[in-house]
């Protein structure tokens, strides 16, 4: 059986990895990005670059969106030359962006009015795992639509969690995950900075923590980048800040207190306020550097 064509809007850090994984899985992929440089990378990966979201929809009845937020998603779906006006009846939009669950639910209803099904399917794992097809997906959508996308989802991810058939539940699960990720990240940065301030070898801090009860995936990955002085942006600080904001909004709507999430959000906001808004979220540790004057690995003494 021939694989169906897949559209992808937003071949950025994660979207380009997904594009590569789909092409490796034998799917024809049609992409669109507002950044010509991203279009060029998608073309080099083997995708067919289109002129607009509508043009993507004319080539593929299943379209994955991997843009930054709800505003960009709305533009992609309902803006000039958007998906909604070009997808055929029975078309599918796979929403991989992290958005508020209420928005995801409303988007599902708006698309359904045009004969289009939404699969609410946020993703996690970073660009390398996206490219390897080993990221995780938190999926909510009608069973029939999931069956149509099963082959593509298998190519994209080796950890697929079907949450429910209700649009919004994938987003709810993603906010739970990213709230935990932010708390773990900020906690790791705080403890790591404390150890440096106390005169401990940063390499040894990382080694001991990752072999002990303080370990977390975020501590290993992000503090590993700090140790290496790696300034590559694989998870931009404003993105996680936005995601925690959405989690806090969910908590407020449920009258549910989130003191740890609020503290993590403040540290992330401070990172942006210090001017590191173009940096990877690993550099939240700069907040603790500013407070304590510690020297981070690889930096010259002042």
URPEGI-V223430 format. One record per residue. N is the residue number from 1. RES is the residue in one letter. D_FIRST is the distance of its C-alpha to the first C-alpha in whole Angstrom. Layout:
n=<N;N>
res=<RES;RES>
d_first=<D_FIRST;D_FIRST>
//
This chain:
n=<1;2;3;4;5;6;7;8;9;10;11;12;13;14;15;16;17;18;19;20;21;22;23;24;25;26;27;28;29;30;31;32;33;34;35;36;37;38;39;40;41;42;43;44;45;46;47;48;49;50;51;52;53;54;55;56;57;58;59;60;61;62;63;64;65;66;67;68;69;70;71;72;73;74;75;76;77;78;79;80;81;82;83;84;85;86;87;88;89;90;91;92;93;94;95;96;97;98;99;100;101;102;103;104;105;106;107;108;109;110;111;112;113;114;115;116;117;118;119;120;121;122;123;124;125;126;127;128;129;130;131;132;133;134;135;136;137;138;139;140;141;142;143;144;145;146;147;148;149;150;151;152;153;154;155;156;157;158;159;160;161;162;163;164;165;166;167;168;169;170;171;172;173;174;175;176;177;178;179;180;181;182;183;184;185;186;187;188;189;190;191;192;193;194;195;196;197;198;199;200;201;202;203;204;205;206;207;208;209;210;211;212;213;214;215;216;217;218;219;220;221;222;223;224;225;226;227;228;229;230;231;232;233;234;235;236;237;238;239;240;241;242;243;244;245;246;247;248;249;250;251;252;253;254;255;256;257;258;259;260;261;262;263;264;265;266;267;268;269;270;271;272;273;274;275;276;277;278;279;280;281;282;283;284;285;286;287;288;289;290;291;292;293;294;295;296;297;298;299;300;301;302>
res=<X;X;X;X;X;X;X;X;X;X;X;X;X;X;X;X;X;X;X;X;X;X;X;X;X;X;X;X;X;X;X;X;X;X;X;X;X;X;X;X;X;X;X;X;X;X;X;X;X;X;X;X;X;X;X;X;X;X;X;X;X;X;X;X;X;X;X;X;X;X;X;X;X;X;X;X;X;X;X;X;X;X;X;X;X;X;X;X;X;X;X;X;X;X;X;X;X;X;X;X;X;X;X;X;X;X;X;X;X;X;X;X;X;X;X;X;X;X;X;X;X;X;X;X;X;X;X;X;X;X;X;X;X;X;X;X;X;X;X;X;X;X;X;X;X;X;X;X;X;X;X;X;X;X;X;X;X;X;X;X;X;X;X;X;X;X;X;X;X;X;X;X;X;X;X;X;X;X;X;X;X;X;X;X;X;X;X;X;X;X;X;X;X;X;X;X;X;X;X;X;X;X;X;X;X;X;X;X;X;X;X;X;X;X;X;X;X;X;X;X;X;X;X;X;X;X;X;X;X;X;X;X;X;X;X;X;X;X;X;X;X;X;X;X;X;X;X;X;X;X;X;X;X;X;X;X;X;X;X;X;X;X;X;X;X;X;X;X;X;X;X;X;X;X;X;X;X;X;X;X;X;X;X;X;X;X;X;X;X;X;X;X;X;X;X;X;X;X;X;X;X;X>
d_first=<0;4;6;9;12;15;19;22;25;28;27;30;31;28;25;25;24;22;20;21;19;16;16;16;13;11;11;13;17;19;23;26;30;33;34;34;34;31;29;30;29;25;25;26;23;21;20;21;24;25;29;29;27;26;25;22;22;21;18;17;17;17;20;21;25;27;30;34;35;35;37;34;32;34;34;30;30;33;35;35;31;30;26;28;29;26;23;22;22;20;20;20;22;22;26;26;30;33;34;37;35;37;36;32;33;35;32;29;32;32;29;28;31;29;26;24;23;25;23;26;25;28;27;29;30;31;29;29;27;25;24;23;21;24;25;26;25;27;25;26;24;23;21;18;18;18;15;13;14;14;11;13;16;16;15;19;21;21;24;23;25;25;28;28;27;30;29;32;32;29;32;35;33;33;37;38;36;37;41;41;40;42;45;44;44;48;49;48;49;53;53;52;55;57;57;57;60;62;62;59;57;53;51;53;52;49;49;51;49;45;47;49;48;48;45;42;39;40;43;42;40;42;45;44;43;47;48;46;47;44;44;40;39;36;37;39;42;42;39;40;43;41;39;42;44;41;41;45;45;43;46;48;46;46;50;49;51;49;52;50;47;50;51;48;48;51;51;48;50;52;50;49;53;54;52;49;46;44;44;42;42;44;47;48;50;52;54;55;56;58;60;61;61;59;58;54;53;53;56;59;62;64>
//
